[in-house]
Amino acid sequence: MLLASYKAIRPGMQGIANRLIRWRLDGDYSHNEVVFEPGDGVDHLMPDGTCEPDASGALWCASSVAWERLPATSPRRPGHRGGVRFKRIKLDPAHWDLVKYRRDPLAAAQHFKRREGALYDWQLILGFVAWLFRHKASRDTCSEVCTEAGGQLEGHRVDPCTLHQIVAAEDRHFRSLLWLAAAGEEAAY
């Protein structure tokens, strides 16, 4: 399982939103997706029954979106705009930074299945600008649902830039432990 963080600028109004989010957060990312890979063991939870890439190389991703229409496969609110959804995305490295998300893929996929169709949390986004707006527990932003899919509580306290930095730091730490363990085994010989 991977965390994908969006670093490109989309055309039109979404591009303005990309720039505003990055400006407000003083960071590189405006959106997060959890990416399910072959071998994650969650094929049965994906809309088409597989985590294998499609013909174009797109993988199943899950997140919450503001303007996008929910797919026909969504059990709640199909065709409506905004909310938690599964979507196949071709993860172009020019648009996305990917990092290993070392969490339980089964628990993450189940979390997204439970939340699928839940409304987008506009109040939380407005709360980043004006403290008068409070987060709604029944709604999700991208970083919020991706954080909670990873097992952390209070995902509403995490933004796209912070989530990427946390997951990247955990991955670096894990890889350094593997390197130290391998170096220790070599020294024992």
N, C-alpha and C positions, 0 to 999 in steps of 0.2 A: 504494500500500500504506500502511496506517495501523497505528499501535499504539493499542490500546484498553486503558485502565486502569480497573479497576472501583473505584468510589467509594461504591457503595450498600451496604446491609446486607440480606442474604438472610434469609428466615425460618428458624427452627429452628436446628439444629446448625451449618449453614453460616453463619448470621449470627453465632454465637458465634466461629466460626473467623475470619470477616471482622474482627471486633473485636479478637481476640487478635493476628492478624497485624499489623494497623495499630498496635496498642499496642506490640508488640515492635519494630516498625520505626520507630515514632514518625513515621508518615506517613499519607498520604491513601488509599493504594491497597493492595488485598489480592490482586489478580489482574491478569494481562496476557493479551491476545490479539493476534495479528497478523491484520489484516483485509485481505482481498484484494478489490480494487475492479475494476469494469469498466475495461478498458483496460490492466490490469496484464500482459496477455499470458499468463496462466496458466490460462485456462479449461479446457484439456485435462487439467489436474492436479486439478481440483475434482471431488468425488464425483458431481455431476450434469452435469459438462461445461461449466459456465458460471459466470462471476463476476457476472453480472447479478443484481440483487436479486430475491428471490422475491415473490409476491403481497403479502406483508405488509411488504416493504421490508427483510427480513433479508439480510445479506451473509454470505459464507463467512468464517469465522474459524478460526484454528488455535492450539492451545495444549496444555498438559498440565493435567489436572484430577485432584483427589484422589478424589472420591466418585461423580462422574457416571458413568453407564454408557457404554461405548464404543459407537458406532453400528454397525448391521449392516453398513455399508459398510467398516468397518475391516478391513484385511487380516490383522491379528493381534488376537486376543483380543476379537472382537466380543461385545457383551453383558456383558463383565466390567467391573468398576468400576475407575476410575482409569487414567490414562495419557494419551498424546498422541493427539489426535483433531482432526478437522475438524468444524465445527458451524455451521449458519446461526444467526446471532444478530441480532435487531433491536436496534440500538445506541441506546437511549434516552439522550439527553444528561443526564437526571437521574441516570442510573446509571453512565455511562461518560464519561471524558475521552478525546478523540481527538487524536492528533498525527500529522503526516505522518512516516512511517518511511522515510527516504530511503536505501533499500537496494535490491538487485536482487530484484524479486518472483519471478523464475524460480528463482533460487538458494534463496530462502526457501521457496517451495512445494515444491521438490525436497527440501529438508532435512526439512520436515514429513512428506513422503511416506516418506522413509527411516526416520523415527523413529515413524511412526504405529503405535499399539498398544504402544509402549514403556511400561514401568511408571512410575508416579509415584514421585518420589524422596523418600520419607518420611524417610530418614536425613538428608538435607540439611535438611529442616524441623526435625527434632529437633536437628540440629547448631546451629541458630540459638539454641536454648535451652541445650543442654549440649554443650560442645566435644568430648566423648567420641565423639559420633556423626559418622562421616565420610560425605561425599558418595559416591554410587555412580555411576560413569561410564555405566553401562548404563541409568540411570533419569533422569527429567527432572522439574523443577518448571516452572511456567508461565513465570517470568521467565528461567529457564535456557534452555529450548528457544526462546523468543522472541529472546533475546540471540544465541544461536548461529545461528538462522535469518537474522539480520542480518549474519552473517559474523564476529562477534567470538568470540574463544576464551575458554575458562574461564567460561562462562555461569553456573556454579554460584557464582560470586563476586558475582552481581548479584541483588538482590531487586526486587520489583515497583515500589517507590517509586523506587529508584535508576535502574532502567531507564527509567521515565517521564521522570525529570529529565534523563537523558543525551540521550534522543531529542528532547525538547522543546528543550533547549539547542542541539543540532545543527540543528534546524529553524529556530530563531530566527536562528542564525548564517547559515544558507543564505539565508534571506529578506533579511537585512541586506546580504549580498553582492549579491543581485539588485537591491536598492534602490540601492546604491552604483553598480553597473554602469549602471543606468538613468539615474541622476543624472549620471553621467559622460558618457553619450551625449547627454543634453540640453545639457550645458555645451559640448559640441563643436560644436553648431549655433550 
